Amino acid sequence: MSRIPRGKTLTYKEVARRAGRPRAYRAVGNILNRYDSRKYRVPCHRVIRADGRAGGFRWGSRKKLQLLRKEKATL
């Protein structure tokens, strides 16, 4: 995930596929929800749902959308 550039997003499914576990997209979401991205500086807010919506975020969906808009990411 640290390779996802500013302004770009990947789906949970795409992250799972790139990790070699294409059907583990729900696990990706669960892991990211528990992950403290501020502490480790990993841009987990750049991972979105397959339908283009933001999806969950440890600090709330509103914060996730703010971060994505700040980076000018398209959903």
PQR file with spaces between the fields and no chain letter, atoms N, CA, C, O and H, PARSE charges and radii, in Angstrom:
ATOM       1  N    MET     1       0.799   -1.192    0.000 -0.4000 1.5000
ATOM       2  CA   MET     1       0.000    0.000    0.000 -0.0000 2.0000
ATOM       3  C    MET     1       0.843    1.257    0.000  0.5500 1.7000
ATOM       4  O    MET     1       0.397    2.298   -0.482 -0.5500 1.4000
ATOM       5  N    SER     2       2.011    1.184    0.513 -0.4000 1.5000
ATOM       6  CA   SER     2       2.854    2.382    0.511 -0.0000 2.0000
ATOM       7  C    SER     2       3.240    2.780   -0.908  0.5500 1.7000
ATOM       8  O    SER     2       3.751    3.877   -1.130 -0.5500 1.4000
ATOM       9  H    SER     2       2.373    0.338    0.904  0.4000 1.0000
ATOM      10  N    ARG     3       2.998    1.895   -1.864 -0.4000 1.5000
ATOM      11  CA   ARG     3       3.307    2.198   -3.266 -0.0000 2.0000
ATOM      12  C    ARG     3       2.153    2.873   -3.999  0.5500 1.7000
ATOM      13  O    ARG     3       2.307    3.258   -5.158 -0.5500 1.4000
ATOM      14  H    ARG     3       2.583    1.003   -1.683  0.4000 1.0000
ATOM      15  N    ILE     4       1.009    3.022   -3.353 -0.4000 1.5000
ATOM      16  CA   ILE     4      -0.117    3.696   -3.992 -0.0000 2.0000
ATOM      17  C    ILE     4       0.187    5.194   -3.984  0.5500 1.7000
ATOM      18  O    ILE     4       0.277    5.791   -2.911 -0.5500 1.4000
ATOM      19  H    ILE     4       0.884    2.709   -2.412  0.4000 1.0000
ATOM      20  N    PRO     5       0.345    5.811   -5.150 -0.5600 1.5000
ATOM      21  CA   PRO     5       0.706    7.232   -5.188  0.2800 2.0000
ATOM      22  C    PRO     5      -0.439    8.139   -4.740  0.5500 1.7000
ATOM      23  O    PRO     5      -1.607    7.752   -4.783 -0.5500 1.4000
ATOM      24  N    ARG     6      -0.091    9.333   -4.316 -0.4000 1.5000
ATOM      25  CA   ARG     6      -1.092   10.339   -3.950 -0.0000 2.0000
ATOM      26  C    ARG     6      -2.038   10.546   -5.122  0.5500 1.7000
ATOM      27  O    ARG     6      -1.610   10.608   -6.275 -0.5500 1.4000
ATOM      28  H    ARG     6       0.858    9.647   -4.281  0.4000 1.0000
ATOM      29  N    GLY     7      -3.316   10.651   -4.821 -0.4000 1.5000
ATOM      30  CA   GLY     7      -4.311   10.887   -5.848 -0.0000 2.0000
ATOM      31  C    GLY     7      -4.802    9.630   -6.541  0.5500 1.7000
ATOM      32  O    GLY     7      -5.694    9.700   -7.386 -0.5500 1.4000
ATOM      33  H    GLY     7      -3.663   10.601   -3.884  0.4000 1.0000
ATOM      34  N    LYS     8      -4.239    8.493   -6.203 -0.4000 1.5000
ATOM      35  CA   LYS     8      -4.654    7.215   -6.792 -0.0000 2.0000
ATOM      36  C    LYS     8      -5.275    6.339   -5.713  0.5500 1.7000
ATOM      37  O    LYS     8      -5.000    6.507   -4.525 -0.5500 1.4000
ATOM      38  H    LYS     8      -3.514    8.436   -5.516  0.4000 1.0000
ATOM      39  N    THR     9      -6.105    5.416   -6.135 -0.4000 1.5000
ATOM      40  CA   THR     9      -6.725    4.481   -5.200 -0.0000 2.0000
ATOM      41  C    THR     9      -6.671    3.063   -5.765  0.5500 1.7000
ATOM      42  O    THR     9      -6.516    2.863   -6.970 -0.5500 1.4000
ATOM      43  H    THR     9      -6.328    5.280   -7.100  0.4000 1.0000
ATOM      44  N    LEU    10      -6.800    2.101   -4.883 -0.4000 1.5000
ATOM      45  CA   LEU    10      -6.955    0.693   -5.248 -0.0000 2.0000
ATOM      46  C    LEU    10      -8.161    0.161   -4.488  0.5500 1.7000
ATOM      47  O    LEU    10      -8.518    0.691   -3.436 -0.5500 1.4000
ATOM      48  H    LEU    10      -6.925    2.264   -3.905  0.4000 1.0000
ATOM      49  N    THR    11      -8.781   -0.871   -5.009 -0.4000 1.5000
ATOM      50  CA   THR    11      -9.876   -1.506   -4.278 -0.0000 2.0000
ATOM      51  C    THR    11      -9.305   -2.529   -3.300  0.5500 1.7000
ATOM      52  O    THR    11      -8.166   -2.975   -3.436 -0.5500 1.4000
ATOM      53  H    THR    11      -8.492   -1.301   -5.864  0.4000 1.0000
ATOM      54  N    TYR    12     -10.115   -2.888   -2.321 -0.4000 1.5000
ATOM      55  CA   TYR    12      -9.711   -3.925   -1.376 -0.0000 2.0000
ATOM      56  C    TYR    12      -9.381   -5.205   -2.133  0.5500 1.7000
ATOM      57  O    TYR    12      -8.431   -5.913   -1.799 -0.5500 1.4000
ATOM      58  H    TYR    12     -11.040   -2.526   -2.210  0.4000 1.0000
ATOM      59  N    LYS    13     -10.181   -5.490   -3.160 -0.4000 1.5000
ATOM      60  CA   LYS    13      -9.971   -6.693   -3.965 -0.0000 2.0000
ATOM      61  C    LYS    13      -8.630   -6.648   -4.694  0.5500 1.7000
ATOM      62  O    LYS    13      -7.929   -7.656   -4.774 -0.5500 1.4000
ATOM      63  H    LYS    13     -10.952   -4.915   -3.432  0.4000 1.0000
ATOM      64  N    GLU    14      -8.274   -5.474   -5.226 -0.4000 1.5000
ATOM      65  CA   GLU    14      -7.001   -5.333   -5.933 -0.0000 2.0000
ATOM      66  C    GLU    14      -5.819   -5.494   -4.972  0.5500 1.7000
ATOM      67  O    GLU    14      -4.811   -6.105   -5.329 -0.5500 1.4000
ATOM      68  H    GLU    14      -8.844   -4.654   -5.160  0.4000 1.0000
ATOM      69  N    VAL    15      -5.935   -4.956   -3.772 -0.4000 1.5000
ATOM      70  CA   VAL    15      -4.870   -5.127   -2.775 -0.0000 2.0000
ATOM      71  C    VAL    15      -4.709   -6.609   -2.444  0.5500 1.7000
ATOM      72  O    VAL    15      -3.589   -7.111   -2.352 -0.5500 1.4000
ATOM      73  H    VAL    15      -6.753   -4.460   -3.483  0.4000 1.0000
ATOM      74  N    ALA    16      -5.829   -7.305   -2.267 -0.4000 1.5000
ATOM      75  CA   ALA    16      -5.776   -8.746   -1.977 -0.0000 2.0000
ATOM      76  C    ALA    16      -5.133   -9.503   -3.138  0.5500 1.7000
ATOM      77  O    ALA    16      -4.308  -10.391   -2.921 -0.5500 1.4000
ATOM      78  H    ALA    16      -6.739   -6.898   -2.343  0.4000 1.0000
ATOM      79  N    ARG    17      -5.508   -9.154   -4.367 -0.4000 1.5000
ATOM      80  CA   ARG    17      -4.939   -9.817   -5.543 -0.0000 2.0000
ATOM      81  C    ARG    17      -3.437   -9.602   -5.609  0.5500 1.7000
ATOM      82  O    ARG    17      -2.685  -10.540   -5.873 -0.5500 1.4000
ATOM      83  H    ARG    17      -6.178   -8.432   -4.543  0.4000 1.0000
ATOM      84  N    ARG    18      -2.997   -8.377   -5.373 -0.4000 1.5000
ATOM      85  CA   ARG    18      -1.562   -8.073   -5.418 -0.0000 2.0000
ATOM      86  C    ARG    18      -0.792   -8.775   -4.308  0.5500 1.7000
ATOM      87  O    ARG    18       0.407   -9.024   -4.434 -0.5500 1.4000
ATOM      88  H    ARG    18      -3.608   -7.615   -5.158  0.4000 1.0000
ATOM      89  N    ALA    19      -1.487   -9.093   -3.224 -0.4000 1.5000
ATOM      90  CA   ALA    19      -0.853   -9.819   -2.114 -0.0000 2.0000
ATOM      91  C    ALA    19      -0.855  -11.327   -2.359  0.5500 1.7000
ATOM      92  O    ALA    19      -0.357  -12.095   -1.536 -0.5500 1.4000
ATOM      93  H    ALA    19      -2.461   -8.891   -3.122  0.4000 1.0000
ATOM      94  N    GLY    20      -1.415  -11.745   -3.491 -0.4000 1.5000
ATOM      95  CA   GLY    20      -1.442  -13.164   -3.821 -0.0000 2.0000
ATOM      96  C    GLY    20      -2.620  -13.925   -3.241  0.5500 1.7000
ATOM      97  O    GLY    20      -2.653  -15.155   -3.287 -0.5500 1.4000
ATOM      98  H    GLY    20      -1.820  -11.121   -4.160  0.4000 1.0000
ATOM      99  N    ARG    21      -3.594  -13.196   -2.692 -0.4000 1.5000
ATOM     100  CA   ARG    21      -4.783  -13.813   -2.084 -0.0000 2.0000
ATOM     101  C    ARG    21      -6.036  -13.127   -2.637  0.5500 1.7000
ATOM     102  O    ARG    21      -6.698  -12.390   -1.907 -0.5500 1.4000
ATOM     103  H    ARG    21      -3.567  -12.197   -2.655  0.4000 1.0000
ATOM     104  N    PRO    22      -6.372  -13.352   -3.902 -0.5600 1.5000
ATOM     105  CA   PRO    22      -7.434  -12.592   -4.562  0.2800 2.0000
ATOM     106  C    PRO    22      -8.809  -12.655   -3.903  0.5500 1.7000
ATOM     107  O    PRO    22      -9.624  -11.756   -4.106 -0.5500 1.4000
ATOM     108  N    ARG    23      -9.078  -13.678   -3.135 -0.4000 1.5000
ATOM     109  CA   ARG    23     -10.389  -13.774   -2.487 -0.0000 2.0000
ATOM     110  C    ARG    23     -10.369  -13.265   -1.047  0.5500 1.7000
ATOM     111  O    ARG    23     -11.374  -13.386   -0.346 -0.5500 1.4000
ATOM     112  H    ARG    23      -8.415  -14.409   -2.970  0.4000 1.0000
ATOM     113  N    ALA    24      -9.275  -12.709   -0.599 -0.4000 1.5000
ATOM     114  CA   ALA    24      -9.143  -12.254    0.788 -0.0000 2.0000
ATOM     115  C    ALA    24      -9.426  -10.762    0.951  0.5500 1.7000
ATOM     116  O    ALA    24      -8.870  -10.122    1.844 -0.5500 1.4000
ATOM     117  H    ALA    24      -8.459  -12.611   -1.168  0.4000 1.0000
ATOM     118  N    TYR    25     -10.285  -10.203    0.097 -0.4000 1.5000
ATOM     119  CA   TYR    25     -10.546   -8.764    0.156 -0.0000 2.0000
ATOM     120  C    TYR    25     -11.217   -8.339    1.454  0.5500 1.7000
ATOM     121  O    TYR    25     -10.988   -7.224    1.923 -0.5500 1.4000
ATOM     122  H    TYR    25     -10.737  -10.723   -0.628  0.4000 1.0000
ATOM     123  N    ARG    26     -12.035   -9.195    2.044 -0.4000 1.5000
ATOM     124  CA   ARG    26     -12.642   -8.853    3.340 -0.0000 2.0000
ATOM     125  C    ARG    26     -11.586   -8.821    4.434  0.5500 1.7000
ATOM     126  O    ARG    26     -11.641   -7.980    5.331 -0.5500 1.4000
ATOM     127  H    ARG    26     -12.221  -10.101    1.663  0.4000 1.0000
ATOM     128  N    ALA    27     -10.634   -9.727    4.361 -0.4000 1.5000
ATOM     129  CA   ALA    27      -9.535   -9.732    5.332 -0.0000 2.0000
ATOM     130  C    ALA    27      -8.715   -8.454    5.202  0.5500 1.7000
ATOM     131  O    ALA    27      -8.274   -7.894    6.206 -0.5500 1.4000
ATOM     132  H    ALA    27     -10.590  -10.410    3.632  0.4000 1.0000
ATOM     133  N    VAL    28      -8.510   -7.992    3.978 -0.4000 1.5000
ATOM     134  CA   VAL    28      -7.785   -6.732    3.760 -0.0000 2.0000
ATOM     135  C    VAL    28      -8.514   -5.605    4.482  0.5500 1.7000
ATOM     136  O    VAL    28      -7.888   -4.815    5.189 -0.5500 1.4000
ATOM     137  H    VAL    28      -8.868   -8.447    3.162  0.4000 1.0000
ATOM     138  N    GLY    29      -9.820   -5.526    4.313 -0.4000 1.5000
ATOM     139  CA   GLY    29     -10.600   -4.491    4.986 -0.0000 2.0000
ATOM     140  C    GLY    29     -10.499   -4.574    6.495  0.5500 1.7000
ATOM     141  O    GLY    29     -10.344   -3.554    7.165 -0.5500 1.4000
ATOM     142  H    GLY    29     -10.329   -6.168    3.739  0.4000 1.0000
ATOM     143  N    ASN    30     -10.585   -5.781    7.035 -0.4000 1.5000
ATOM     144  CA   ASN    30     -10.489   -5.957    8.486 -0.0000 2.0000
ATOM     145  C    ASN    30      -9.117   -5.562    9.014  0.5500 1.7000
ATOM     146  O    ASN    30      -9.010   -4.929   10.064 -0.5500 1.4000
ATOM     147  H    ASN    30     -10.711   -6.610    6.490  0.4000 1.0000
ATOM     148  N    ILE    31      -8.085   -5.929    8.300 -0.4000 1.5000
ATOM     149  CA   ILE    31      -6.722   -5.578    8.719 -0.0000 2.0000
ATOM     150  C    ILE    31      -6.530   -4.066    8.687  0.5500 1.7000
ATOM     151  O    ILE    31      -5.987   -3.486    9.628 -0.5500 1.4000
ATOM     152  H    ILE    31      -8.172   -6.444    7.447  0.4000 1.0000
ATOM     153  N    LEU    32      -6.972   -3.435    7.618 -0.4000 1.5000
ATOM     154  CA   LEU    32      -6.803   -1.983    7.502 -0.0000 2.0000
ATOM     155  C    LEU    32      -7.592   -1.240    8.568  0.5500 1.7000
ATOM     156  O    LEU    32      -7.160   -0.186    9.034 -0.5500 1.4000
ATOM     157  H    LEU    32      -7.413   -3.906    6.854  0.4000 1.0000
ATOM     158  N    ASN    33      -8.740   -1.774    8.960 -0.4000 1.5000
ATOM     159  CA   ASN    33      -9.546   -1.126    9.982 -0.0000 2.0000
ATOM     160  C    ASN    33      -8.839   -1.118   11.333  0.5500 1.7000
ATOM     161  O    ASN    33      -9.047   -0.205   12.132 -0.5500 1.4000
ATOM     162  H    ASN    33      -9.091   -2.630    8.581  0.4000 1.0000
ATOM     163  N    ARG    34      -8.022   -2.104   11.591 -0.4000 1.5000
ATOM     164  CA   ARG    34      -7.294   -2.192   12.864 -0.0000 2.0000
ATOM     165  C    ARG    34      -5.929   -1.517   12.822  0.5500 1.7000
ATOM     166  O    ARG    34      -5.300   -1.319   13.861 -0.5500 1.4000
ATOM     167  H    ARG    34      -7.853   -2.846   10.942  0.4000 1.0000
ATOM     168  N    TYR    35      -5.482   -1.170   11.650 -0.4000 1.5000
ATOM     169  CA   TYR    35      -4.123   -0.682   11.437 -0.0000 2.0000
ATOM     170  C    TYR    35      -4.005    0.801   11.772  0.5500 1.7000
ATOM     171  O    TYR    35      -4.836    1.593   11.328 -0.5500 1.4000
ATOM     172  H    TYR    35      -5.993   -1.330   10.806  0.4000 1.0000
ATOM     173  N    ASP    36      -3.020    1.184   12.525 -0.4000 1.5000
ATOM     174  CA   ASP    36      -2.796    2.591   12.866 -0.0000 2.0000
ATOM     175  C    ASP    36      -1.910    3.230   11.799  0.5500 1.7000
ATOM     176  O    ASP    36      -0.687    3.269   11.936 -0.5500 1.4000
ATOM     177  H    ASP    36      -2.345    0.540   12.886  0.4000 1.0000
ATOM     178  N    SER    37      -2.537    3.727   10.746 -0.4000 1.5000
ATOM     179  CA   SER    37      -1.784    4.275    9.612 -0.0000 2.0000
ATOM     180  C    SER    37      -1.011    5.537    9.977  0.5500 1.7000
ATOM     181  O    SER    37      -0.012    5.854    9.331 -0.5500 1.4000
ATOM     182  H    SER    37      -3.530    3.695   10.635  0.4000 1.0000
ATOM     183  N    ARG    38      -1.453    6.255   10.992 -0.4000 1.5000
ATOM     184  CA   ARG    38      -0.724    7.464   11.403 -0.0000 2.0000
ATOM     185  C    ARG    38       0.622    7.100   12.024  0.5500 1.7000
ATOM     186  O    ARG    38       1.623    7.787   11.824 -0.5500 1.4000
ATOM     187  H    ARG    38      -2.265    5.997   11.516  0.4000 1.0000
ATOM     188  N    LYS    39       0.621    6.024   12.770 -0.4000 1.5000
ATOM     189  CA   LYS    39       1.850    5.597   13.438 -0.0000 2.0000
ATOM     190  C    LYS    39       2.877    5.080   12.438  0.5500 1.7000
ATOM     191  O    LYS    39       4.069    5.365   12.553 -0.5500 1.4000
ATOM     192  H    LYS    39      -0.192    5.466   12.933  0.4000 1.0000
ATOM     193  N    TYR    40       2.403    4.316   11.453 -0.4000 1.5000
ATOM     194  CA   TYR    40       3.317    3.682   10.505 -0.0000 2.0000
ATOM     195  C    TYR    40       3.402    4.390    9.155  0.5500 1.7000
ATOM     196  O    TYR    40       4.142    3.954    8.274 -0.5500 1.4000
ATOM     197  H    TYR    40       1.435    4.085   11.359  0.4000 1.0000
ATOM     198  N    ARG    41       2.661    5.462    8.988 -0.4000 1.5000
ATOM     199  CA   ARG    41       2.700    6.264    7.754 -0.0000 2.0000
ATOM     200  C    ARG    41       2.371    5.460    6.497  0.5500 1.7000
ATOM     201  O    ARG    41       3.052    5.578    5.478 -0.5500 1.4000
ATOM     202  H    ARG    41       2.059    5.816    9.703  0.4000 1.0000
ATOM     203  N    VAL    42       1.337    4.656    6.580 -0.4000 1.5000
ATOM     204  CA   VAL    42       0.872    3.879    5.430 -0.0000 2.0000
ATOM     205  C    VAL    42      -0.464    4.478    4.984  0.5500 1.7000
ATOM     206  O    VAL    42      -1.365    4.647    5.806 -0.5500 1.4000
ATOM     207  H    VAL    42       0.784    4.560    7.407  0.4000 1.0000
ATOM     208  N    PRO    43      -0.602    4.797    3.712 -0.5600 1.5000
ATOM     209  CA   PRO    43      -1.809    5.476    3.225  0.2800 2.0000
ATOM     210  C    PRO    43      -2.998    4.538    3.000  0.5500 1.7000
ATOM     211  O    PRO    43      -3.459    4.378    1.870 -0.5500 1.4000
ATOM     212  N    CYS    44      -3.487    3.924    4.067 -0.4000 1.5000
ATOM     213  CA   CYS    44      -4.576    2.963    3.896 -0.0000 2.0000
ATOM     214  C    CYS    44      -5.881    3.639    3.481  0.5500 1.7000
ATOM     215  O    CYS    44      -6.813    2.953    3.061 -0.5500 1.4000
ATOM     216  H    CYS    44      -3.112    4.054    4.985  0.4000 1.0000
ATOM     217  N    HIS    45      -5.971    4.966    3.587 -0.4000 1.5000
ATOM     218  CA   HIS    45      -7.168    5.667    3.128 -0.0000 2.0000
ATOM     219  C    HIS    45      -7.306    5.605    1.606  0.5500 1.7000
ATOM     220  O    HIS    45      -8.363    5.943    1.073 -0.5500 1.4000
ATOM     221  H    HIS    45      -5.213    5.523    3.928  0.4000 1.0000
ATOM     222  N    ARG    46      -6.269    5.184    0.907 -0.4000 1.5000
ATOM     223  CA   ARG    46      -6.307    5.089   -0.556 -0.0000 2.0000
ATOM     224  C    ARG    46      -6.909    3.781   -1.053  0.5500 1.7000
ATOM     225  O    ARG    46      -6.948    3.536   -2.258 -0.5500 1.4000
ATOM     226  H    ARG    46      -5.411    4.910    1.340  0.4000 1.0000
ATOM     227  N    VAL    47      -7.371    2.950   -0.148 -0.4000 1.5000
ATOM     228  CA   VAL    47      -8.009    1.688   -0.522 -0.0000 2.0000
ATOM     229  C    VAL    47      -9.518    1.876   -0.382  0.5500 1.7000
ATOM     230  O    VAL    47     -10.013    2.241    0.684 -0.5500 1.4000
ATOM     231  H    VAL    47      -7.339    3.149    0.832  0.4000 1.0000
ATOM     232  N    ILE    48     -10.248    1.620   -1.482 -0.4000 1.5000
ATOM     233  CA   ILE    48     -11.681    1.880   -1.526 -0.0000 2.0000
ATOM     234  C    ILE    48     -12.460    0.625   -1.917  0.5500 1.7000
ATOM     235  O    ILE    48     -11.880   -0.408   -2.252 -0.5500 1.4000
ATOM     236  H    ILE    48      -9.846    1.323   -2.348  0.4000 1.0000
ATOM     237  N    ARG    49     -13.769    0.739   -1.868 -0.4000 1.5000
ATOM     238  CA   ARG    49     -14.643   -0.370   -2.253 -0.0000 2.0000
ATOM     239  C    ARG    49     -14.654   -0.555   -3.765  0.5500 1.7000
ATOM     240  O    ARG    49     -14.330    0.369   -4.512 -0.5500 1.4000
ATOM     241  H    ARG    49     -14.240    1.578   -1.596  0.4000 1.0000
ATOM     242  N    ALA    50     -15.023   -1.731   -4.206 -0.4000 1.5000
ATOM     243  CA   ALA    50     -15.078   -2.040   -5.640 -0.0000 2.0000
ATOM     244  C    ALA    50     -16.151   -1.224   -6.356  0.5500 1.7000
ATOM     245  O    ALA    50     -16.044   -0.989   -7.560 -0.5500 1.4000
ATOM     246  H    ALA    50     -15.286   -2.481   -3.599  0.4000 1.0000
ATOM     247  N    ASP    51     -17.187   -0.786   -5.631 -0.4000 1.5000
ATOM     248  CA   ASP    51     -18.246    0.005   -6.260 -0.0000 2.0000
ATOM     249  C    ASP    51     -17.894    1.490   -6.342  0.5500 1.7000
ATOM     250  O    ASP    51     -18.714    2.300   -6.775 -0.5500 1.4000
ATOM     251  H    ASP    51     -17.275   -0.976   -4.653  0.4000 1.0000
ATOM     252  N    GLY    52     -16.673    1.849   -5.928 -0.4000 1.5000
ATOM     253  CA   GLY    52     -16.213    3.227   -6.025 -0.0000 2.0000
ATOM     254  C    GLY    52     -16.475    4.075   -4.796  0.5500 1.7000
ATOM     255  O    GLY    52     -16.013    5.214   -4.722 -0.5500 1.4000
ATOM     256  H    GLY    52     -16.007    1.191   -5.577  0.4000 1.0000
ATOM     257  N    ARG    53     -17.210    3.540   -3.830 -0.4000 1.5000
ATOM     258  CA   ARG    53     -17.447    4.302   -2.601 -0.0000 2.0000
ATOM     259  C    ARG    53     -16.233    4.174   -1.694  0.5500 1.7000
ATOM     260  O    ARG    53     -15.414    3.269   -1.855 -0.5500 1.4000
ATOM     261  H    ARG    53     -17.586    2.615   -3.890  0.4000 1.0000
ATOM     262  N    ALA    54     -16.128    5.081   -0.748 -0.4000 1.5000
ATOM     263  CA   ALA    54     -14.937    5.142    0.101 -0.0000 2.0000
ATOM     264  C    ALA    54     -14.752    3.905    0.974  0.5500 1.7000
ATOM     265  O    ALA    54     -13.632    3.414    1.113 -0.5500 1.4000
ATOM     266  H    ALA    54     -16.793    5.816   -0.617  0.4000 1.0000
ATOM     267  N    GLY    55     -15.817    3.400    1.556 -0.4000 1.5000
ATOM     268  CA   GLY    55     -15.675    2.273    2.471 -0.0000 2.0000
ATOM     269  C    GLY    55     -15.280    2.744    3.860  0.5500 1.7000
ATOM     270  O    GLY    55     -15.246    3.944    4.132 -0.5500 1.4000
ATOM     271  H    GLY    55     -16.727    3.798    1.443  0.4000 1.0000
ATOM     272  N    GLY    56     -14.984    1.807    4.727 -0.4000 1.5000
ATOM     273  CA   GLY    56     -14.671    2.129    6.115 -0.0000 2.0000
ATOM     274  C    GLY    56     -13.279    2.698    6.307  0.5500 1.7000
ATOM     275  O    GLY    56     -12.417    2.622    5.432 -0.5500 1.4000
ATOM     276  H    GLY    56     -15.011    0.832    4.507  0.4000 1.0000
ATOM     277  N    PHE    57     -13.092    3.275    7.494 -0.4000 1.5000
ATOM     278  CA   PHE    57     -11.806    3.864    7.860 -0.0000 2.0000
ATOM     279  C    PHE    57     -11.772    3.953    9.374  0.5500 1.7000
ATOM     280  O    PHE    57     -12.784    4.266   10.002 -0.5500 1.4000
ATOM     281  H    PHE    57     -13.792    3.337    8.206  0.4000 1.0000
ATOM     282  N    ARG    58     -10.652    3.689    9.948 -0.4000 1.5000
ATOM     283  CA   ARG    58     -10.526    3.667   11.410 -0.0000 2.0000
ATOM     284  C    ARG    58     -11.016    4.965   12.057  0.5500 1.7000
ATOM     285  O    ARG    58     -11.608    4.931   13.136 -0.5500 1.4000
ATOM     286  H    ARG    58      -9.830    3.435    9.438  0.4000 1.0000
ATOM     287  N    TRP    59     -10.778    6.091   11.417 -0.4000 1.5000
ATOM     288  CA   TRP    59     -11.179    7.390   11.957 -0.0000 2.0000
ATOM     289  C    TRP    59     -12.445    7.919   11.297  0.5500 1.7000
ATOM     290  O    TRP    59     -12.728    9.114   11.368 -0.5500 1.4000
ATOM     291  H    TRP    59     -10.298    6.118   10.541  0.4000 1.0000
ATOM     292  N    GLY    60     -13.203    7.042   10.660 -0.4000 1.5000
ATOM     293  CA   GLY    60     -14.484    7.413   10.066 -0.0000 2.0000
ATOM     294  C    GLY    60     -14.407    7.687    8.571  0.5500 1.7000
ATOM     295  O    GLY    60     -13.388    8.140    8.051 -0.5500 1.4000
ATOM     296  H    GLY    60     -12.973    6.071   10.602  0.4000 1.0000
ATOM     297  N    SER    61     -15.505    7.402    7.905 -0.4000 1.5000
ATOM     298  CA   SER    61     -15.572    7.591    6.454 -0.0000 2.0000
ATOM     299  C    SER    61     -15.420    9.052    6.059  0.5500 1.7000
ATOM     300  O    SER    61     -14.855    9.358    5.009 -0.5500 1.4000
ATOM     301  H    SER    61     -16.333    7.034    8.328  0.4000 1.0000
ATOM     302  N    ARG    62     -15.919    9.948    6.891 -0.4000 1.5000
ATOM     303  CA   ARG    62     -15.806   11.384    6.586 -0.0000 2.0000
ATOM     304  C    ARG    62     -14.333   11.798    6.507  0.5500 1.7000
ATOM     305  O    ARG    62     -13.936   12.527    5.598 -0.5500 1.4000
ATOM     306  H    ARG    62     -16.379    9.699    7.743  0.4000 1.0000
ATOM     307  N    LYS    63     -13.536   11.333    7.455 -0.4000 1.5000
ATOM     308  CA   LYS    63     -12.102   11.648    7.456 -0.0000 2.0000
ATOM     309  C    LYS    63     -11.420   11.045    6.229  0.5500 1.7000
ATOM     310  O    LYS    63     -10.552   11.675    5.625 -0.5500 1.4000
ATOM     311  H    LYS    63     -13.858   10.740    8.194  0.4000 1.0000
ATOM     312  N    LYS    64     -11.811    9.826    5.864 -0.4000 1.5000
ATOM     313  CA   LYS    64     -11.238    9.173    4.686 -0.0000 2.0000
ATOM     314  C    LYS    64     -11.529    9.998    3.433  0.5500 1.7000
ATOM     315  O    LYS    64     -10.641   10.218    2.609 -0.5500 1.4000
ATOM     316  H    LYS    64     -12.515    9.314    6.355  0.4000 1.0000
ATOM     317  N    LEU    65     -12.767   10.450    3.293 -0.4000 1.5000
ATOM     318  CA   LEU    65     -13.127   11.274    2.137 -0.0000 2.0000
ATOM     319  C    LEU    65     -12.357   12.590    2.126  0.5500 1.7000
ATOM     320  O    LEU    65     -11.940   13.053    1.064 -0.5500 1.4000
ATOM     321  H    LEU    65     -13.488   10.272    3.962  0.4000 1.0000
ATOM     322  N    GLN    66     -12.166   13.193    3.292 -0.4000 1.5000
ATOM     323  CA   GLN    66     -11.382   14.432    3.375 -0.0000 2.0000
ATOM     324  C    GLN    66      -9.963   14.209    2.877  0.5500 1.7000
ATOM     325  O    GLN    66      -9.439   15.018    2.112 -0.5500 1.4000
ATOM     326  H    GLN    66     -12.506   12.817    4.154  0.4000 1.0000
ATOM     327  N    LEU    67      -9.342   13.123    3.302 -0.4000 1.5000
ATOM     328  CA   LEU    67      -7.974   12.820    2.877 -0.0000 2.0000
ATOM     329  C    LEU    67      -7.905   12.574    1.376  0.5500 1.7000
ATOM     330  O    LEU    67      -6.984   13.046    0.710 -0.5500 1.4000
ATOM     331  H    LEU    67      -9.767   12.465    3.924  0.4000 1.0000
ATOM     332  N    LEU    68      -8.874   11.838    0.839 -0.4000 1.5000
ATOM     333  CA   LEU    68      -8.889   11.557   -0.597 -0.0000 2.0000
ATOM     334  C    LEU    68      -9.106   12.834   -1.408  0.5500 1.7000
ATOM     335  O    LEU    68      -8.466   13.037   -2.440 -0.5500 1.4000
ATOM     336  H    LEU    68      -9.623   11.455    1.380  0.4000 1.0000
ATOM     337  N    ARG    69     -10.008   13.689   -0.939 -0.4000 1.5000
ATOM     338  CA   ARG    69     -10.238   14.965   -1.646 -0.0000 2.0000
ATOM     339  C    ARG    69      -9.002   15.851   -1.593  0.5500 1.7000
ATOM     340  O    ARG    69      -8.662   16.509   -2.576 -0.5500 1.4000
ATOM     341  H    ARG    69     -10.528   13.524   -0.101  0.4000 1.0000
ATOM     342  N    LYS    70      -8.338   15.867   -0.457 -0.4000 1.5000
ATOM     343  CA   LYS    70      -7.118   16.663   -0.310 -0.0000 2.0000
ATOM     344  C    LYS    70      -6.061   16.222   -1.320  0.5500 1.7000
ATOM     345  O    LYS    70      -5.307   17.044   -1.840 -0.5500 1.4000
ATOM     346  H    LYS    70      -8.614   15.333    0.342  0.4000 1.0000
ATOM     347  N    GLU    71      -6.013   14.917   -1.591 -0.4000 1.5000
ATOM     348  CA   GLU    71      -5.051   14.374   -2.556 -0.0000 2.0000
ATOM     349  C    GLU    71      -5.588   14.406   -3.987  0.5500 1.7000
ATOM     350  O    GLU    71      -4.906   14.005   -4.930 -0.5500 1.4000
ATOM     351  H    GLU    71      -6.626   14.250   -1.168  0.4000 1.0000
ATOM     352  N    LYS    72      -6.833   14.895   -4.129 -0.4000 1.5000
ATOM     353  CA   LYS    72      -7.489   14.972   -5.437 -0.0000 2.0000
ATOM     354  C    LYS    72      -7.680   13.605   -6.091  0.5500 1.7000
ATOM     355  O    LYS    72      -7.560   13.459   -7.307 -0.5500 1.4000
ATOM     356  H    LYS    72      -7.386   15.221   -3.363  0.4000 1.0000
ATOM     357  N    ALA    73      -7.973   12.625   -5.271 -0.4000 1.5000
ATOM     358  CA   ALA    73      -8.232   11.269   -5.778 -0.0000 2.0000
ATOM     359  C    ALA    73      -9.638   11.208   -6.356  0.5500 1.7000
ATOM     360  O    ALA    73     -10.540   11.891   -5.872 -0.5500 1.4000
ATOM     361  H    ALA    73      -8.070   12.744   -4.283  0.4000 1.0000
ATOM     362  N    THR    74      -9.825   10.409   -7.370 -0.4000 1.5000
ATOM     363  CA   THR    74     -11.152   10.216   -7.945 -0.0000 2.0000
ATOM     364  C    THR    74     -11.734    8.916   -7.423  0.5500 1.7000
ATOM     365  O    THR    74     -11.048    7.898   -7.326 -0.5500 1.4000
ATOM     366  H    THR    74      -9.092    9.854   -7.764  0.4000 1.0000
ATOM     367  N    LEU    75     -13.022    8.974   -7.086 -0.4000 1.5000
ATOM     368  CA   LEU    75     -13.722    7.781   -6.590 -0.0000 2.0000
ATOM     369  C    LEU    75     -14.648    7.263   -7.658  0.5500 1.7000
ATOM     370  O    LEU    75     -15.334    6.263   -7.448 -0.5500 1.4000
ATOM     371  H    LEU    75     -13.579    9.801   -7.164  0.4000 1.0000
